[in-house]
Amino acid sequence: MKSIGQWLSEYGESHQNPTNKLVHWICVPTIFFSIVGLFYGVKLGAEIMPGLQLNLAMVLLALTVLYYARLSPALSVGMLLFSILCLWLAQLIESSGLVLWQVCVALFVVAWIGQFWGHKIEGKKPSFFKDVQFLLIGPAWLMSFIYQRLGLRY
């Protein structure tokens, strides 16, 4: 199994262009959130607390955070916090009266257009064409920069 350093280094190889990096700072979290939001709408029939139902997003995010924990326990904490933020935003949108899945589909499509545009500028294919695990490495790659900025080790 590759180390977190190897994954992040390999991911970074196709993310050198400053414009592509900026696009990723916007689009990767947006895609992550949109997927969380889509799965948030799949209720599993159990109430966690009054007004909050267990949903598929919670289950999948728990598994995703475990994946991150295998790679980097420290980095998984940041990803857990971001995951909780995504769940909260999904709940907020759902309770606002907006149709969550419609918001998420629109965000998903626009963000992927942005991603492919960024890679066109970069002149390199997205990493996930090489290995689908890079779809989970992208968010961790961004989180690693936040950790570096805060002086945290991962």
C-alpha positions in Angstrom: 0.0 0.0 0.0 1.3 3.5 -0.9 2.0 5.9 1.9 0.1 9.2 2.2 3.3 11.0 1.0 3.5 8.8 -2.1 -0.2 9.4 -2.9 0.0 13.2 -2.5 3.3 13.4 -4.4 1.8 11.4 -7.3 -1.4 13.5 -7.3 0.6 16.7 -7.2 2.5 15.7 -10.4 -0.6 16.5 -12.5 -1.5 19.6 -10.5 1.4 22.1 -11.1 -0.3 24.9 -13.0 -1.5 27.7 -10.7 -4.8 28.1 -12.5 -5.5 24.4 -12.2 -4.6 24.5 -8.5 -7.0 27.3 -8.0 -9.7 25.5 -9.9 -9.1 22.4 -7.6 -9.4 24.5 -4.5 -13.0 25.4 -5.6 -14.1 22.3 -7.5 -12.8 19.4 -5.4 -14.6 20.5 -2.2 -17.7 21.3 -4.2 -17.7 17.8 -5.8 -17.1 16.2 -2.4 -20.0 18.2 -0.9 -22.3 17.4 -3.9 -21.7 13.7 -3.5 -22.3 13.9 0.2 -25.5 15.8 -0.5 -26.7 13.3 -3.0 -26.2 10.4 -0.5 -27.6 12.5 2.4 -31.0 12.3 0.7 -31.0 8.5 1.0 -32.5 7.9 4.5 -31.9 4.6 6.2 -34.9 4.6 8.5 -33.3 5.2 11.8 -33.4 8.4 13.8 -30.0 9.4 15.3 -31.5 12.2 17.4 -34.8 14.1 17.1 -35.0 15.6 13.6 -31.8 13.9 12.3 -32.2 10.6 10.4 -29.3 8.2 9.6 -28.6 8.5 5.9 -26.3 6.8 3.4 -23.9 9.8 3.4 -23.1 9.3 7.1 -22.3 5.6 6.6 -20.1 6.3 3.5 -18.3 9.2 5.2 -17.5 6.9 8.2 -15.9 4.5 5.7 -14.1 7.3 3.9 -12.7 8.7 7.1 -11.5 5.1 8.0 -9.7 5.0 4.6 -8.0 8.3 5.4 -7.1 7.1 8.9 -5.2 4.1 7.3 -3.2 6.6 5.2 -2.8 9.3 7.9 -4.5 9.4 11.2 -3.7 13.1 11.6 -5.1 14.0 8.1 -8.2 11.9 8.8 -9.1 14.3 11.6 -9.2 17.2 9.1 -11.2 15.1 6.6 -13.6 14.2 9.4 -14.2 17.8 10.3 -14.8 18.7 6.6 -17.1 15.7 6.3 -19.1 17.0 9.3 -19.3 20.4 7.6 -20.6 18.8 4.5 -23.3 16.9 6.4 -24.3 20.2 8.2 -24.6 22.0 4.9 -26.7 19.3 3.4 -29.0 19.4 6.4 -29.2 23.2 6.1 -30.1 23.0 2.4 -32.6 20.3 3.0 -34.3 22.2 5.8 -34.3 25.4 3.8 -36.9 24.1 1.4 -34.6 23.8 -1.5 -34.4 20.4 -3.2 -31.1 19.0 -2.0 -30.5 16.5 -4.9 -31.1 19.2 -7.5 -28.7 21.6 -5.8 -26.1 18.8 -5.6 -26.5 17.7 -9.2 -26.1 21.3 -10.4 -23.0 21.8 -8.3 -21.6 18.4 -9.4 -21.9 19.2 -13.1 -20.5 22.7 -12.9 -17.6 21.6 -10.7 -16.6 18.7 -13.0 -16.7 21.1 -16.0 -14.3 23.3 -14.0 -12.1 20.3 -13.2 -11.7 19.3 -16.8 -11.1 22.9 -17.8 -8.3 23.1 -15.2 -6.7 19.9 -16.5 -7.0 21.2 -20.1 -5.0 24.2 -18.9 -2.6 21.9 -17.1 -2.2 19.8 -20.2 -2.4 16.6 -18.1 -5.2 14.1 -17.6 -6.9 13.9 -14.2 -5.2 11.5 -11.9 -8.3 9.3 -11.4 -7.9 8.1 -15.0 -4.8 6.3 -13.7 -6.3 5.1 -10.4 -9.9 5.7 -9.1 -8.5 6.1 -5.5 -7.2 9.5 -6.6 -10.9 10.7 -6.3 -10.3 10.4 -2.5 -6.8 11.7 -2.6 -7.8 15.0 -4.1 -9.5 16.3 -1.0 -6.7 14.9 1.2 -4.2 16.7 -1.1 -5.9 20.0 -0.4 -6.2 19.2 3.3 -2.4 18.6 3.4 -1.8 22.2 2.3 -4.1 23.5 5.1 -2.1 21.3 7.5 1.2 22.7 6.2 -0.1 26.3 6.5 -1.1 25.6 10.1 2.2 23.9 10.8 0.6 20.5 11.5 2.2 17.2 10.6 0.3 14.6 8.7 
